[in-house]
Amino acid sequence: PSVENLPPLAVAAVTLNLAHEASNKGAPAGTKEALKTLSNPIIAQVLGVLLSEATQESDSKTQYDNRHLLVLSLKALQQWCAVLELSATQVKHVCGSQVNIIEVLSDALYSDVESVIDAMAELLEILLKRNQDDDTNLEGVSLARRFMTNEVGVVSDLVATENIMRENEAEREAVISELVSAISLQRFRFIGRQSHGDVAVCRCLARVASSIALASQVSLRSGSLQRSANGMIDLLLNAAAHPSIHVCGIALEALPSLIAPGSDLSVRLLTVLQRRAIIPHVIVGLSPSLDADDECGVDFHEYSNFREHILADSIVKCYLNNRGFFMESCAAAIDEFCGTATTMEVSFQLEAALFCLSAVSLDASKRALLIGASPAAQAAAGRASSLRTGHMESENIANDAKVHNEMIQRCTTALSKKPVCATSNPLTLAQMCRFLAKYANWFSKSPSQGMLDIAADLALSSFKIASTSYQDDDAARQLVNEMTVSPLAEAAMALRNILSRSPAHFATPQALAALGGGWELSYASANWNDRISIEDREALCSGICRVLASLPFDQWTSSLTSLAQPTIEHLGAIMKQVDKAAASGGADAIHEQTALGKAADEIRLISTMTRTFANAILTQTRKKSSEVSISSTLHHPSVTVFQRAWPCLLHVSKKFGSHEVIATAIGEFLVGAVAVEEHEGNSIPLLKELCELASNCMTAIRNSPTTTLYPLLMFVREVVEIHGYDAENTIINRETSPMASAASDSLDVPKVLEQLLLIAFDTVRFIVGDLGRDEGASSKEQMRGQSPFESNPDIDTKAPQKRKAPDALSGFFLVLASSVKNCPML
């Protein structure tokens, strides 16, 4: 059998199978070398000829066979090139004058069959990948020659190697130029296939264009192929604007890398990206819906993921190439949208413009803040930016910073003048809050007057609107349910970022009253079917705590107590519901579990509140020149909160400490509280009460061995870390000076630690059991050749055994390690 007497389809299938078997790891030794000896005749006389014949016009009777032959031949050539690591230049040399392989591949691009163009794309990806590797190797040899100027012999070898590689580079550029011209001719056919709804062919053409563009990016950026590549760039831009994000994503893999300094491609691409940033939606009457699967090929969540990653990366590349134009374009769009009549369509366009600004917030806010920097700082920022972009920035950094500052101010002012443009749509409201959160650093440091107050007002009003306005709006509520991020969450995050960066600015009666209203509203929202999550309340709480910490120290206790009062009252009310549900004897177990989850959230919130406030006042006192000691007050402000919440905490730890959510919340609370106890001056009474709370939970957990013990053990470890060294010194002093140690209150510390460690050990032993005895008995039975269950036939060996707390031993080992380190004698 040979190519002369076998059917063409059989020949293509055999050659494909040969290369495929050679690529397997289990192929016999020497298979690859055998393919190398056969590569020239197979590629030139078999596959090249088959491809040439299959791409020729044929009648309808043989059209299907030709398509199938073309696909098999392309896949076979792709497999041979992959195994032998051949490039497009090498394949062209192998085919020689028998077949113009580049022309044959160009003709194959005119097929309307998805499988043909898809096979073409895979083949070109293999061929052009080797070309990219050769370009990288040439760059490495050139770089080595420049650095090794003193090594005469080595330099001469490097020069010779570089010359040979540059000769090959000229051949590669010729091949790339042919492919660029071939794909450029497909731009009109791409538009035609798109108009007919042929997504598959458009996707394949975009894939081919992307592969060729990535292989030719060095030549394109240098300008040598710019004119002949205009058609390919037009095709990629059309692909980026295609409704399907699969086609768009393929184009965006290549387009950003083609942006050269000073080129207009970034401007053309930005226009496309700004339109793509608009979330696909359908408006029926006045009600929007995010269900636009037929248009873009994916659902809302997949489109959001595409926008947050692929689209955002391309937006950043456009921004870095032309910062001023980018900021002016987005600011003009936001100004226009806020100045026109408020419609649902305009709100989606406004959301897209805000998304574009948020995507570049890290760089844009830093550049805007350079407006007040020294010339040296501006020059350093310019050098850093040049290293990132790969080219020297020609614009004046001071003027560029001024433009950034003015454009961000323009956007913020436009939003404040007509906030209804953003608040009419939950999606736009969430994006505006994200914009405020990401530019919070600029708001806190901007020389523009009033920007910080405007941002805070927008964030707080957005929080209130998200809490109340969408409650009775069915369309808005449905839109919120479709969204991946809640407007409440974004508003809380914006408030936290703004308040945390300039806490002293908001330490005024008017601002505190407004923040207090927002905090009380969060509890009203929490009661409305849990519309605001515990994470959102924690974010808002942490921002307010930092503001309270900037007040005079004599107002700390009263302000923190006022902030914690709704939380403590809510916890008490929840515990009454839990007690009532528990008294029903299990008849209302579901309600009991739900209420316990809410109680755990309130305990977690108290922990966040006291911990954040303690860290904030510690930072404040360190910053002040005349440092105010926390111990100068009667108590640490957090201690007063502990005292008010303590009855509820004791009750829940004793009666419900065996529940997973409660044990975890109590453990996290205790870890934060022991740090406050350290700031309090290692208060022994407070330490004893904290240990009592932990003991209650550990005792309760014995009735539920599956409940996690790890958070409580982390509290024990934290106590040992803080008090272990003092306890060790107390023991040493007691042995050396009994009279002196007997008069000291520090004698209580070793006793408290010892009791706490014993309770922890007993609880872990009770939960885990005597592992050594169980394993020994099991081993003994097995050595006799018997099953360990044979002595008791009633035990079901297939029944799952009761799961014990898996983290109890690991947590206790950490406690022991800390004990050995800090108090070995104890």
Secondary structure, DSSP 8 states (H G I E B T S, - for coil): --TTTS-HHHHHHHHHHHHHHHHSTT--TTHHHHHHHHHHHIIIIIIHHHHHHHHS---HHHHHHHHHHHHHHHHHHHHHHHHHT--HHHHHHHHTTT--HHHHHHHHTT---HHHHHHHHHHHHHHHHHHHHHHHHHHHHHHHHHH--S-HHHHHHHHHHHHHHHHHHHHHHHHHHHHHHHHHTTHHHHHHHHHTT-HHHHHHHHHHHHHHHHHTHHHHHHTTTTTTTHHHHHHHHHHHTSSSHHHHHHHHTTGGGG--TT-SHHHHHHHHHHHHTS---EEETTEEE---HHHHSS-HHHHHHHIIIIIHHHHHHHHHH-HHHHHHHHHHHHHHHHHS---HHHHHHHHHHHHHHHHTHHHHHHHHGGGGS-HHHHHHHHHHHHHHHTS---S-HHHHHHHHHHHHHHHHHHHHH-THHHHTSHHHHHHHHHHHHHTHHHHHH-SSTTHHHHHHHHHHHHHHHHHHTTSS-HHHHHHHHH-SS-HHHHHHHHHHHHHHHSGGGG-SHHHHHHHHHHHHHHHHHHTTTT-S-HHHHHHHHHHHHHHHHTS-GGGHHHHHHHHHHHHHHHHHHHHHHHHHHHHTTTTTHHHHHHHHHHHHHHHHHHHHHHHHHHHHHHHHHHHSSS---GGGSSS-HHHHHHHHHHHHHHHHHHHHTTSHHHHHHHHHHHHHHHHHHHHTT--HHHHHHHHHHHHHHHHHHTT-TTS--HHHHHHHHHHHHHHHHHHHHHHHHHHH-HHHHHT-GGGHHHHHHHHHHHHHHHHHHHHH--HHHHHHHHHHHHHTT--TTTT-TTS-TTS------TTHHHHHHHHHHHHHHH-TT-
